[in-house]
Amino acid sequence: MEQKVLTVKEVAKQLGLGINQTYAACERGQIPSIRFGRRWVISKSAFEKWLLECPAHSASPDLTGATDDTSARQEAL
């Protein structure tokens, strides 16, 4: 039987992010996810659709939670 949901750890690995950053993105609603008590799950189909809808100019969406000003300052460094 095919797995229909992903864990935060699996999503973090696919996106090349740390697990804490991925949890924070789930909490902010940046990654399509559902919370059951203390556990977060991500629908595999919703995650794949979300990845396809990301802008073409970016391999992955900005999940840092940084504002535009902060991002600009970090790029300048």
C-alpha positions in Angstrom: 0.0 0.0 0.0 1.3 3.4 -1.0 2.0 5.9 1.7 -0.5 8.8 1.5 1.1 11.2 4.0 4.6 12.4 4.7 6.2 13.3 8.0 7.8 16.6 8.7 11.2 14.9 8.7 10.5 13.5 5.2 9.4 16.9 3.8 12.5 18.6 5.4 14.8 16.1 3.7 13.0 16.6 0.3 13.3 20.4 0.6 16.8 20.4 2.0 15.7 22.2 5.2 16.2 21.7 8.8 13.5 20.0 10.8 12.8 23.0 13.0 12.5 25.3 10.0 10.1 22.8 8.4 8.0 22.7 11.6 7.9 26.5 11.7 6.8 26.6 8.0 4.0 24.2 8.8 2.9 26.3 11.8 2.8 29.4 9.6 0.8 27.6 6.9 3.5 27.8 4.3 3.5 24.1 3.8 0.1 22.4 3.4 -0.1 20.3 6.6 -2.6 19.1 9.2 -1.9 18.9 12.9 -3.3 16.0 15.0 -2.5 16.8 18.6 1.3 17.1 18.7 1.8 15.4 15.3 2.0 17.2 11.9 1.2 15.3 8.7 1.5 16.4 5.2 -0.7 14.9 2.4 1.6 13.6 -0.2 -0.7 14.7 -3.1 -1.1 18.2 -1.6 2.6 18.5 -1.1 3.4 17.5 -4.7 0.8 19.9 -6.0 2.2 22.7 -3.8 5.7 22.0 -5.2 4.5 22.2 -8.7 2.8 25.5 -8.1 5.9 27.1 -6.7 7.2 30.0 -9.0 9.5 28.7 -11.8 12.3 31.1 -10.8 12.7 29.5 -7.4 13.6 25.9 -6.8 11.9 26.0 -3.5 9.7 28.7 -1.8 11.1 31.0 0.9 10.3 29.2 4.1 12.6 31.2 6.3 9.8 33.5 7.5 12.1 36.4 6.8 10.6 39.7 5.6 11.7 41.2 2.3 14.0 43.7 4.1 15.7 40.9 6.0 16.2 38.8 2.9 17.7 41.8 1.1 20.1 42.5 4.0 21.2 38.8 4.1 21.8 38.8 0.4 23.9 41.9 0.7 26.2 40.2 3.2 
